[in-house]
């Protein structure tokens, strides 16, 4: 067994050298928070090969890290088990509860300490057996498609001291809550009110959730990105706040149960060419502000709705 005191002392020294704080007191406080997060996740072994660190943990999980630079920073990346050659090659071993630590160490005595600062692009691509993800204090970047196809996730847990991200009731947001990054596919709720702080709903944010029946998007949201609600097959009603300006490509594709859209904006959102299915435009009721029906009828896709009414 490795000497735990030696390991965490080494981690403390390393993190102190990496964190640009104004005082030693701030450095010590920041480092202690990161170490506390790591202590909960006990690493049992590791090795390095071709710039990839393979680390095993006492909960049976094996995580893979890509070395980013010469300063000891790494990225959680896609797993290399079973001879996998790329992130979409075969079935990933990532499953269940994924607890990401702030540090990973290597060497016979844990003398080489790396800080986990990002989650790689496609790191968990298609890992439909993952049920939850814990994001540590140290993560500063989650790259695009990191959780794409993770249809089994029920919730995200973000360390409360993380300065880039946060979770609200298991939903992943930017720290300032202006961006809704990912609403878990397996989050079991019939209705969801997007917080008023949100101005941007990210790509594929709600994709594949089959529990939501109603979503209300607040008045301060200006953009709904590509594929945002794609495949939300239970979704029946959507309320668009009065400042939604852009709706991305296929944002509501395969929303086969959609019955009502309440568009509150006087100015219709600028749509990509294919936001809605033809069946939605044929059958869904679109409610628009009083006196604005002709305005909507002149806009791309909105004018294709057969059941448009003013309220």
N, C-alpha and C positions, 0 to 999 in steps of 0.2 A: 504494500500500500504506500502511496506517496505521502510525504509529509505535508499535511494540509496547511499548517502555519507557514511553511516555506513557500508553498504555491501561492497563497493569497497575499503574502508579503511581496512576492515577486510581482504579482498582478498590480498591487497598490503602487509600487515603484514605477512600473511601466505606464500605468494610467496617468499617474501624476505628471510624467514627462510628456504625455500626449495631450493633456487638457490645458487649454490656454486660459487660466483663471487669473484674477487680479491679486489674489492673496493665497498663502499656503493653507489658510483655514478653508477657503472655498474649494481648493483642490482636494483637501482631505475629505470634506463633506461629499463632494461629487464622487470620489473614488469609493468611499464606503458604501454609497448607494449602489454602485455598479457591482461591487463585490457581494453585497447582500443578495442581489438578484442571482448571482452565479452560484452562491453556496447552496441554493435550493436544488440545483441541477448537478448531480455528482457525475463527473467524468471518470470513466474507468480505464480507458486506454486511447491511444491515438497514434497515427503515423502520417508521414508526408511523402507523397509521390507525385511527380509531374505538377508541382505547384498546387496540389489538392491535399488538404488535411482531412483525414477520416477520423472522426471522434466517436467513441462509443460511450453510452451513459447507462447508469444502473437501472433505469426504467426500461431497458431493452431497445431504446432508440439509437440509431446510428445517423449522424448528420455529417454532411460534407461541406467544406469551406474552401473557397478559392482565395488565394493570397493576392491582395490588391496592389501592394507596394512594398517598399523597403522600410516602412515605418511601423510594421506590425498590425496592419489592418486587413481584415478578411471579410468575405461576403458569403452568406449562407447560399449554397448553390444546389443544383440538381444532383441526385444521388447516382453513384457509379456501380451499384450492386448488379449482380446477374449479367455482367458484361455489357451494360448499357453504354451506348456511344453518343447519345444525345438526350435531351430532356424529354423527347416524345418517343423514345425507343423502348418498347416493352413496358411492363408494369413497374411502377416505382415502389420501393419498399417503405416510403414514408406513409405512415398511417396513424390513426388514433390521435392522441393529444401531443402536439408538437411544442415543446418548451425550448425556446432558443435562449442560450446563455449570453451574457455580455462578454465573456472571455472563453477562449479555448487555448489549451496549453499542450505542448509536446516536449519530448525529451525524457530521459530516464527519470529525472527528478522534477519534471514540470518546469524546467528553467526557461523554456521559450514560450512566451505568453503573447497571444494575439487578441486584438480587440475586434469583436463582431460589430461592424458598423453599417452593413447593408444586407438586404435580401435581394439576391440576384434576379435578373430577368428570367422568367420561366422556372424559377427555383422549385416550385411545387406544381408545375404545370400538369394538369390532368390527375392529380392525386386525390381521387374521389373518396379515399378511405380516411382522410384526415377529418377529425371532428372538431378540433379547436386549435388555435395558434396563440402562443404567448410571446409577445414582442417585448424585448428587454429595454432597459434604460439606454443602452449604447447605440441602438439603431437610429441612423440619421437619414437613410434612403431605403425606400421600397421601390424597386424598379418595375417597369410595365410588365404586365402578365405574370407577376410573381405567383399569384394564386388563381390563374385562369384555369377553369375546369375543375376547381376544388368544390364539387357539388355536395360534399358531405359536411362542410364546415357549419357549425351551429353558432359559434361566437369567436370573437377576438378578445384577447386580454392584453392590454398595453400597460407596461409599467407606468405608474402614475408620475414618475419623474422624467419620463421621456420628453424631450423638448421638440420633437418633430411630429409625433403622432399621439392619438388618444383613442380610447374606445368609449362609446356611450351605449350602454345596454347591449354590449357585444358587437356593435357596429363600428367599423374602422373609419376614423376621421383624421384630417390634419389636426395639428395641435390647437390651432385657433378655431377649429370647427367650421371653417369656410368651405372646405372640400369634403364631400362624402365619398370616401374611397371604395369601400366594399361593404355591402349589406349581405350577410351570410346566406347562402343558398338554402340552408336547413334551419334558418331562424323561423320559428313557428309563431307567427303573428298574423292575424287577419287584416289589420289596419296599421298603417304607419304614417306619422306626421313628420315630414322632413323638418328638422330644426330651422328656425328663422335665421340662424346664423349662416346657413349654407348658401353660397352663391354659385357653386359648381358641383354638379353630379358627375363623377368620373366615368370613364369608359367601362362598360360592363358591370357597373356598380351593383345592380339588382339582378343581373342575368341568372336565369334558371331557378329563381325562387318560386316554388309552387304552392305557397301558403297565403301570400298576400292577395287580398281581395280589393283593397282600397288604399290608394296612396295620395296624400295631400302634399303638394310642393309649395313651399312658402313664397311670400311676395318678394323676397330678396334674392331668390335663385334666378340667375340670368342665363345659365347654360345647362342643358342636359346632353351629355356626350354620347358618342356612338355606342350602340348596343346596350344602353343603360338598363332597359327593362326587357330585353330580348328573352323570350321563352318563359315569361311569367304567366303561365297558362291559367292561373286562377284569378288573375287581375280583372276586376269588373269595372272599377271606377277610378278615374284619375282626375285630380284637380290641379290645374296649372296656375301658379301665382301670376299676378299681373305684370311681373317684370321678366318673365321667361322670354329671352330674345332668340335663342338658338336651340334647335333640337337636332341631334346628330343622326347619322345614317343608321337605319334599322333599330332606332331606339325602342320602338314598340313592336318589333317584328315577332311573330308567333305568339302574340298575346290574344289567344283565340277566344277568350271569354269577355273581352272588353265590350262593355255596353254603354258606358257614359264617359264623356270627356267634358269637364267644365273648364273652359278657357277663359280666364279672368282678364287677360290683357286686352287693352284697347288696340294695341298694335300686335297683330298676329306674329307669333314666333317665326323666324326664318327657318324653314325646314330643309334638310337634305332631301335629295330627290326621292328617297325611299325610306320614309320613317314608319309608315303604317302598312299593314297588309291590305290587299284589296277588299277582303271580307270585312275588315274593320271599317273601312270607308263606306262600305255598302250597308252595314247593319248597326254600327255604333251611333248613338245620339251625341251630337256635338252642340254644346250650349256656349253661346258667345255673348258679349256685352250688348245691351240694348243699343240699336243704331249702328252696329258694326258688322252686320251680316254681309253686306256687299264688300266691305273691306276684306273679310275673310275669304269670300268667294273668289277674289282676285289673286289670292296667294297660293303658292305651290302646295299641292296636296290638300290644303284646307278646302279648296274649292271642289274637291272630289267627293266630299262627304255628302251623302244623299239625305241624311237626316240632321239638318242644321236648324237650330232654333235660337232666338234671342231670349235672354232672361232679364 
